[in-house]
Every structure is written in C-alpha cells, then in structure tokens.
Amino acid sequence: MLLKNGHVFPVEGEDFFGDIRISKNVIAGVGKDLEALPKEEIIDCTGLNIYPGMVEAHCHLGMEESSIRMEGNDVNEMSDPLTPQVRGIDGCYILDESVKNAREAGITCVAAGPGSANVVGGTFVCYKTNGKCIDDAIVQENIAMKAAFGENPKRVYQDSKIKTRMNIAALLRNLLFKTKEYMEKKESGKDVPFNMQYEAMIPVLKKEMPLKCHTHRSDDILTAIRIGKEFDLDLTLDHVTDGAIIVDKIKESGYPCIVGPAFTHKSKYELKAKSFKTPKVMKEHGILFSITTDSPVVPQEYLPICAALSVKEGLSGKDAIEAITLSPAKILKISDRVGSIKVGKDADLIVCTSSLLDPQNEIKNVFIDGKQIN
C-alpha cells in the first residue's frame, strides 16, 4: 500500500510533502516521489496531513467501561493497599466503546492499568487500540508496576490501614525490602515458599520494569524520587501536578514525567497547582515528558485537545505533537516500534485534514499495524 502526496509529519525530522509505503504491518518506505510497485494499492493523500498514531503513556482505557457502574469498573482492587500481583490485562475490555472512540480519534497505542487507590496497584499493559482480543493487541504485557502516593491511598484506607503519608512510604519500602530478601534467597539456591506478590515485584527491583508513580503534590513527588534512589529503581513520575514548583529536583532525578490531566476540575487539594503551563516548564528544563488524559478522567479521544491547550500556554506546536507521539513511546521504551514515521516502525498512521492540534481536524483514515481501520 502506498500513501501518496501527503503532507507528512514524521516527528523525527522535518515535515515534507511525499509518500509512505506500508508493507504488511510496518512502514517500508518514506520519501518523495516513491514509485508504485506492480498491483500496489495507492491512497491519494493530496491536501491531507499524515501523522504517526498517537500514544498514551498513562490511562485506564478499557478498564472502566462506558455506561456501566461497578460491573464494568475494574480499575482499583481496593481489598488491600498492596496488590502487585494483579495485572491490568486481566481487567481490560478492549471491546468497550471508549477504546473504539480512541482508535477513531487516532490514539493507536496506550498503556493502561490499575488506578491509584493502592500503594502498589499492579501492572500496566501496553496495547494497540484495535481488534477483538486484548491478547492479540499487546505491545508489552507488563510494561510498568503502578504505585501511588498521597491523598488517594490515604482516603481509600483511612478507616483501616493508612492514616498518613509516612505509612504509604513505609508500606512500599517494606514490600521492596521483603522482595529483595526473597529474591536474594532464591538466587542463592535456598528453598523459599512461593510468594506471588514478591514474584511480581522482582522485575521492578531488577529494573526490568519501571515503578509507575502516581504523584501530584511536591512532597509526594519527592518521596517517590527518594525511594526510587534508595532502591535504585527505574520509575516514571505520573501527573506531577506540582512539577513546576520543584522542576530542578525532577531534572536532577533524571526521571521522565507524564503530565496531566489538566483538562479537569480541581476536585481535590492535590490539584491546586494544576496547569497547562507545566509541559512548557518541563520542556524548558530538558525533562522527557508526555501529556496524558488519564482516561477516563478525560476521554481518551481528547488527548490532542490537551496538547493544544498546552500550546496556548506557551509550548510549541512541534513539542506538543511530540508529547503525544514520540515522547510517550520513549517513556514506555517502545519507541523502536511506535511514535514516529520511520522505516521499520509499526505502520500506525493518521491521515487527516488539518493539524492534530486543531479541534476542527477531521480524521480521514487511521492505520494500525498497516490495517486501515476507518
């Protein structure tokens, strides 16, 4: 298949007028005046823009279903503050209409998983927003382990196990210490009883899986950084509502940030500093960041609107596009597959009438793994 004569925005590199070849499920050619192969299907994109599929690094898409209450809500396993053994893939319903809405809007790849009720909530799954079976849509099954600091676990467990932020940090540290002890005994050849929680946490300690840290307020961001450094963890700072206040500390930590959602009401004290200006501050300090909807907090299809509102507050249009394509792919460590238009990458593409940041932009075609889905 050959997409011909489009205005191509590859993200990695300058935009140009030209062509994109799709072979099977990957991008096989990018350039000007590509010659059609015998019997190759040609799609004329004259007057249209072509972007890579958008990527969401933090959401709960498919885990809290539309038009249904508890029967379709599998976001938070609120039976215990420590549930690393649960997996987002087991609670994700890919046939929900919210996934369809995201796909048709050009969000082609997402990382979805447990919410922030628990100190440790379980693993996120990274998947393409197409198909009938989550197992067939997976990019990476256990892409991150969710952790949460601050108000949410305090509120959920205030009548039982958590009264203070101190205990949130202590519960996480204790789990990490016990996992380390368990891992070291196993590796030394000792016979240790199987523990599903510790088994789930071993990849975190080995830096094979990042700890995905829900942090809004500055003190919670700093606690996450502190624990990350104590245990030499790979982690991401998610939401970072107070990020601009302590941006130097975030920069020093070296951890990437997933910023947002800012397109909401300030529903709790932790959101007091919520602003679409934060992405610009992150960019100015050279911090790798992406923009999030935290879907369903903001519907997933409004990811480009969130990016556009950051442009209104000073972020460049180019950087805003990158924050919803290549940057989240880099944070998820899947940029070898998605996030930009480049030979060898998955053929996840958007063909549309205007900029992704234009609210009147009309999506003409979406391709996922080389298949035209609308």
LINHUWO-V79694 format. One record per residue. N is the residue number from 0. RES is the residue in three letters. NEAR is the number of other ideal C-beta (glycine too) atoms within 8 Angstrom. D_FIRST is the distance of its C-alpha to the first C-alpha in whole Angstrom. Layout:
<<N	RES	NEAR	D_FIRST> <N	RES	NEAR	D_FIRST>>
//
This chain:
<<0	MET	10	0> <1	LEU	14	4> <2	LEU	13	7> <3	LYS	12	9> <4	ASN	8	13> <5	GLY	15	14> <6	HIS	10	17> <7	VAL	14	16> <8	PHE	11	19> <9	PRO	13	18> <10	VAL	13	21> <11	GLU	7	22> <12	GLY	4	23> <13	GLU	4	23> <14	ASP	6	21> <15	PHE	8	19> <16	PHE	7	17> <17	GLY	12	14> <18	ASP	15	10> <19	ILE	14	8> <20	ARG	12	6> <21	ILE	14	5> <22	SER	8	7> <23	LYS	5	9> <24	ASN	7	10> <25	VAL	11	11> <26	ILE	15	10> <27	ALA	7	10> <28	GLY	10	10> <29	VAL	12	12> <30	GLY	7	14> <31	LYS	7	15> <32	ASP	6	14> <33	LEU	11	11> <34	GLU	4	11> <35	ALA	8	9> <36	LEU	6	9> <37	PRO	4	11> <38	LYS	3	9> <39	GLU	8	6> <40	GLU	5	5> <41	ILE	8	6> <42	ILE	10	8> <43	ASP	6	11> <44	CYS	12	12> <45	THR	7	16> <46	GLY	4	19> <47	LEU	11	17> <48	ASN	14	17> <49	ILE	15	15> <50	TYR	15	16> <51	PRO	16	16> <52	GLY	16	17> <53	MET	16	21> <54	VAL	17	23> <55	GLU	18	27> <56	ALA	11	29> <57	HIS	10	32> <58	CYS	12	32> <59	HIS	13	33> <60	LEU	15	30> <61	GLY	12	31> <62	MET	16	34> <63	GLU	8	36> <64	GLU	11	35> <65	SER	8	35> <66	SER	4	38> <67	ILE	7	40> <68	ARG	5	43> <69	MET	4	44> <70	GLU	5	42> <71	GLY	11	39> <72	ASN	10	40> <73	ASP	8	39> <74	VAL	10	39> <75	ASN	10	43> <76	GLU	11	45> <77	MET	6	48> <78	SER	4	50> <79	ASP	6	51> <80	PRO	12	50> <81	LEU	10	48> <82	THR	14	46> <83	PRO	13	43> <84	GLN	9	43> <85	VAL	12	41> <86	ARG	11	37> <87	GLY	14	35> <88	ILE	11	32> <89	ASP	6	35> <90	GLY	11	35> <91	CYS	14	32> <92	TYR	12	31> <93	ILE	13	27> <94	LEU	5	27> <95	ASP	11	30> <96	GLU	7	29> <97	SER	14	29> <98	VAL	14	26> <99	LYS	8	24> <100	ASN	11	25> <101	ALA	15	24> <102	ARG	15	20> <103	GLU	11	20> <104	ALA	13	22> <105	GLY	14	19> <106	ILE	15	21> <107	THR	15	19> <108	CYS	16	22> <109	VAL	14	25> <110	ALA	14	28> <111	ALA	14	31> <112	GLY	14	34> <113	PRO	18	38> <114	GLY	11	40> <115	SER	10	43> <116	ALA	13	46> <117	ASN	18	47> <118	VAL	13	47> <119	VAL	16	45> <120	GLY	17	42> <121	GLY	16	40> <122	THR	18	37> <123	PHE	14	33> <124	VAL	17	30> <125	CYS	14	27> <126	TYR	13	24> <127	LYS	11	21> <128	THR	14	21> <129	ASN	10	19> <130	GLY	8	21> <131	LYS	5	24> <132	CYS	7	25> <133	ILE	13	26> <134	ASP	6	26> <135	ASP	7	23> <136	ALA	12	22> <137	ILE	11	24> <138	VAL	11	23> <139	GLN	9	27> <140	GLU	9	30> <141	ASN	11	33> <142	ILE	13	31> <143	ALA	14	35> <144	MET	17	38> <145	LYS	16	39> <146	ALA	14	43> <147	ALA	16	45> <148	PHE	14	48> <149	GLY	14	50> <150	GLU	10	51> <151	ASN	11	48> <152	PRO	16	50> <153	LYS	13	53> <154	ARG	7	53> <155	VAL	12	52> <156	TYR	10	54> <157	GLN	8	57> <158	ASP	3	59> <159	SER	5	59> <160	LYS	6	57> <161	ILE	14	57> <162	LYS	5	59> <163	THR	7	58> <164	ARG	11	55> <165	MET	6	57> <166	ASN	10	56> <167	ILE	16	53> <168	ALA	11	53> <169	ALA	8	55> <170	LEU	14	53> <171	LEU	12	50> <172	ARG	10	52> <173	ASN	8	54> <174	LEU	14	51> <175	LEU	13	50> <176	PHE	8	53> <177	LYS	9	53> <178	THR	14	50> <179	LYS	10	51> <180	GLU	8	54> <181	TYR	12	52> <182	MET	12	50> <183	GLU	8	52> <184	LYS	9	54> <185	LYS	9	51> <186	GLU	6	50> <187	SER	6	54> <188	GLY	4	54> <189	LYS	6	56> <190	ASP	2	56> <191	VAL	8	55> <192	PRO	3	54> <193	PHE	5	51> <194	ASN	8	50> <195	MET	7	47> <196	GLN	12	47> <197	TYR	11	47> <198	GLU	9	45> <199	ALA	12	42> <200	MET	14	44> <201	ILE	11	44> <202	PRO	10	40> <203	VAL	14	41> <204	LEU	12	44> <205	LYS	7	42> <206	LYS	9	40> <207	GLU	5	37> <208	MET	12	36> <209	PRO	11	37> <210	LEU	14	40> <211	LYS	14	38> <212	CYS	13	41> <213	HIS	13	42> <214	THR	14	44> <215	HIS	13	45> <216	ARG	11	48> <217	SER	8	49> <218	ASP	7	52> <219	ASP	13	49> <220	ILE	18	47> <221	LEU	10	49> <222	THR	13	50> <223	ALA	15	47> <224	ILE	13	47> <225	ARG	8	50> <226	ILE	13	49> <227	GLY	15	46> <228	LYS	8	48> <229	GLU	7	51> <230	PHE	9	49> <231	ASP	6	46> <232	LEU	11	43> <233	ASP	7	40> <234	LEU	12	39> <235	THR	14	38> <236	LEU	17	40> <237	ASP	12	38> <238	HIS	14	39> <239	VAL	14	42> <240	THR	12	43> <241	ASP	11	46> <242	GLY	15	44> <243	ALA	9	45> <244	ILE	7	49> <245	ILE	10	48> <246	VAL	12	45> <247	ASP	7	47> <248	LYS	10	48> <249	ILE	17	44> <250	LYS	10	43> <251	GLU	6	46> <252	SER	10	45> <253	GLY	4	41> <254	TYR	10	40> <255	PRO	11	36> <256	CYS	15	37> <257	ILE	17	35> <258	VAL	15	36> <259	GLY	12	37> <260	PRO	11	37> <261	ALA	12	39> <262	PHE	10	38> <263	THR	10	41> <264	HIS	3	44> <265	LYS	7	47> <266	SER	5	48> <267	LYS	6	50> <268	TYR	5	52> <269	GLU	10	49> <270	LEU	11	47> <271	LYS	7	49> <272	ALA	8	47> <273	LYS	8	44> <274	SER	8	42> <275	PHE	10	39> <276	LYS	10	41> <277	THR	13	40> <278	PRO	16	37> <279	LYS	11	38> <280	VAL	11	41> <281	MET	14	39> <282	LYS	12	37> <283	GLU	6	40> <284	HIS	10	41> <285	GLY	5	38> <286	ILE	11	38> <287	LEU	7	34> <288	PHE	13	34> <289	SER	14	31> <290	ILE	14	32> <291	THR	16	32> <292	THR	15	33> <293	ASP	11	34> <294	SER	14	33> <295	PRO	10	35> <296	VAL	7	37> <297	VAL	13	35> <298	PRO	9	32> <299	GLN	18	29> <300	GLU	9	27> <301	TYR	11	29> <302	LEU	15	28> <303	PRO	13	27> <304	ILE	9	30> <305	CYS	18	32> <306	ALA	16	31> <307	ALA	12	31> <308	LEU	11	35> <309	SER	17	35> <310	VAL	12	34> <311	LYS	7	37> <312	GLU	11	39> <313	GLY	7	38> <314	LEU	13	35> <315	SER	7	33> <316	GLY	9	30> <317	LYS	6	28> <318	ASP	10	30> <319	ALA	16	29> <320	ILE	14	25> <321	GLU	10	26> <322	ALA	16	28> <323	ILE	17	26> <324	THR	16	23> <325	LEU	13	24> <326	SER	13	28> <327	PRO	16	27> <328	ALA	15	25> <329	LYS	11	28> <330	ILE	12	30> <331	LEU	14	29> <332	LYS	5	28> <333	ILE	13	24> <334	SER	11	23> <335	ASP	4	22> <336	ARG	9	19> <337	VAL	15	19> <338	GLY	15	20> <339	SER	13	18> <340	ILE	15	15> <341	LYS	9	16> <342	VAL	7	14> <343	GLY	5	15> <344	LYS	15	15> <345	ASP	10	14> <346	ALA	12	11> <347	ASP	13	13> <348	LEU	16	13> <349	ILE	16	15> <350	VAL	15	14> <351	CYS	14	18> <352	THR	8	20> <353	SER	8	23> <354	SER	7	24> <355	LEU	14	23> <356	LEU	11	27> <357	ASP	8	28> <358	PRO	5	29> <359	GLN	5	28> <360	ASN	12	24> <361	GLU	7	22> <362	ILE	12	19> <363	LYS	7	16> <364	ASN	10	13> <365	VAL	15	14> <366	PHE	15	11> <367	ILE	14	13> <368	ASP	10	12> <369	GLY	12	9> <370	LYS	8	10> <371	GLN	6	10> <372	ILE	9	14> <373	ASN	7	15>>
//
